[in-house]
Amino acid sequence: MSNYLVRQAGAPGPEHQRLRNELAAWAKKKGYTYPYGRLADEVIPDVVKGNDAKTLLFVGDAKDAENETSETGETVARIEKYFKVFANLLGSQWKGGILALATNDRNEAVSWTSVLNNAAANAGIVSGTGDKPNFSVYEYSSNTWIVWW
């Protein structure tokens, strides 16, 4: 009962922290090692890292499917805010990067792809060649799926 109350109060639980750690480890494998604490004031995704040259930015968030899904309005609104700030940071220093989400449910990961594609498109984010967002699902471990583009 107390774990449920903590989750309901907004504090991330151990599963959220596990997903966050997995996402940070994956970002590191992708070459994003320079840590940042936030994107901007009050815009604090779970993982924000730059590459060593500080030209590419990784922005990722962990979502425990037990309480944060692609159908949770507040969760989607937070992701949309992250993407808009990411888009505004692109330019002179940041040339691009990776947007990602980690979840512990394969079906939920698949559901996130269209939501993230829409959020990135609405933020005006396109690939370096002008292609529309195209998020895909990667099975990182037996209980972690990363949705990324």
C-alpha positions in Angstrom: 0.0 0.0 0.0 2.8 2.5 0.9 4.6 1.9 -2.5 1.3 2.6 -4.3 0.9 5.9 -2.3 4.4 7.0 -3.1 3.8 6.4 -6.8 0.5 8.2 -6.7 2.2 11.2 -5.0 4.5 11.5 -8.0 7.7 10.1 -6.6 9.4 7.7 -9.1 9.5 4.1 -7.9 12.3 1.6 -8.2 11.1 0.4 -11.6 11.2 3.9 -13.0 14.7 4.3 -11.6 15.7 0.9 -13.2 14.4 2.1 -16.6 16.2 5.4 -16.2 19.5 3.6 -15.5 19.0 1.4 -18.5 18.3 4.4 -20.7 21.4 6.2 -19.5 23.5 3.1 -20.1 22.1 2.9 -23.7 22.8 6.6 -24.3 26.4 6.0 -23.2 26.7 3.1 -25.7 25.5 5.5 -28.4 28.3 8.0 -27.5 26.3 10.4 -25.3 28.5 10.7 -22.2 28.5 14.4 -21.3 25.8 14.8 -18.5 23.4 17.6 -18.3 20.8 18.0 -15.5 18.1 19.5 -17.6 17.1 21.0 -20.9 15.8 24.3 -19.5 14.3 25.6 -16.3 11.6 23.2 -15.1 12.2 21.0 -18.2 13.9 18.0 -16.7 13.8 14.7 -18.6 15.3 11.6 -16.9 18.3 11.5 -19.2 20.0 14.5 -20.9 23.5 14.0 -22.3 25.6 15.4 -25.0 28.2 13.7 -27.1 31.9 14.5 -26.4 32.0 17.2 -29.1 28.9 18.8 -27.6 27.2 18.9 -31.0 24.6 16.2 -30.5 22.1 15.9 -27.7 20.3 12.9 -26.2 17.0 13.5 -24.5 15.3 10.5 -22.9 12.6 9.7 -20.4 11.7 6.5 -18.5 8.1 5.4 -18.4 6.9 2.6 -16.1 3.9 1.2 -18.0 2.2 0.5 -14.7 1.4 4.2 -14.4 2.7 6.2 -17.4 1.4 5.1 -20.8 1.0 6.7 -24.2 -2.6 7.4 -23.2 -1.8 9.3 -20.1 -2.5 13.0 -20.9 0.0 14.5 -18.4 2.7 12.2 -19.5 2.3 12.9 -23.2 2.1 16.7 -22.4 5.5 16.4 -20.6 7.1 14.6 -23.5 5.7 17.2 -25.9 7.3 19.9 -23.8 10.7 18.1 -23.9 10.5 17.9 -27.7 9.6 21.5 -28.1 12.6 22.6 -26.0 14.8 20.2 -27.9 13.7 21.7 -31.2 14.4 25.2 -29.9 17.9 24.2 -28.9 18.8 23.0 -32.4 20.9 25.4 -34.3 24.4 26.8 -33.7 25.6 24.4 -31.0 23.3 21.4 -31.2 23.1 19.9 -34.7 20.7 17.1 -33.7 20.7 14.0 -31.5 18.4 11.3 -30.2 15.0 11.5 -28.6 14.1 8.3 -26.7 11.8 6.8 -24.2 12.3 3.6 -22.2 9.4 1.4 -21.0 8.9 -2.0 -19.4 6.1 -3.2 -21.7 6.6 -4.2 -25.4 3.1 -3.4 -26.4 3.3 0.0 -24.7 6.6 0.7 -26.5 4.8 0.0 -29.8 2.0 2.4 -28.8 4.5 5.1 -28.0 5.9 5.2 -31.5 2.9 7.1 -33.1 2.6 9.4 -30.1 6.3 10.3 -30.3 6.2 10.7 -34.1 3.4 13.2 -33.7 5.1 15.0 -30.8 8.3 15.4 -32.8 6.5 16.5 -35.9 4.4 19.0 -34.0 7.6 20.4 -32.5 9.0 20.8 -36.0 11.7 18.2 -35.7 12.9 16.5 -38.8 16.0 14.4 -39.7 19.1 16.0 -41.1 17.8 15.1 -44.6 14.4 16.6 -43.9 12.6 13.3 -43.3 9.6 13.2 -40.9 10.1 11.6 -37.4 10.3 7.8 -37.5 10.5 6.3 -34.0 11.3 2.6 -33.7 11.3 0.1 -30.9 14.6 -1.5 -29.7 14.5 -4.4 -27.2 17.4 -3.4 -24.9 16.9 -6.2 -22.4 14.2 -8.8 -21.5 12.2 -6.1 -19.7 13.2 -2.8 -21.3 12.2 -1.5 -24.6 13.6 1.8 -26.0 11.6 3.8 -28.4 13.9 6.1 -30.3 14.7 8.2 -33.3 
